[in-house]
Amino acid sequence: MKLLYISNDINEVKKMYDVKDIANWFLTYNSYMETNQGADGISNLKLQKLLYYAQSAYLALKNTPLFSNNIVAWNHGPVVEEVYQKYKKYGSDDIKEFDKVDIDKETEKILTEVYNVFGEYSAWGLRNLTHTEKPYVETKINNVIPQDLMKESFKENYV
């Protein structure tokens, strides 16, 4: 699987988002896909991995972070702790609480590609995928996964 992305605008403004806005975007988009294409719901575990891949893709394609929050290596893979805490009450159930957010078109294009490539996996499938990749493998449990590892690994494997 490869993500292909070409920007037509060399003067793009680099905007850093609140991670909760990116989480809301994935949940909103997935709700649309559930209704219109029969997609499965998103659990907290799956959302964490989508955030990880979104950050990795943005780093690889834009050379800057999408959001400022750290991603930490937990036993079941990469996690943004703030988002985990917000949705942990759902356990392994699908998250049904989200707000519509405004994301710029170029970022939305990247998020849509991330969703299209990684959203087809189950939560456990994404967990297993991250466990085979260099950023997670080379980071000790409960430590921050270095952004440079995320960026390089994504470039090597998906761009």
Summary of the structure (lengths in Angstrom):
residues: 159
radius of gyration: 14.5
end to end distance: 9.0
largest distance: 42.3
contacts: 485
relative contact order: 0.22
helix: 54%
strand: 6%
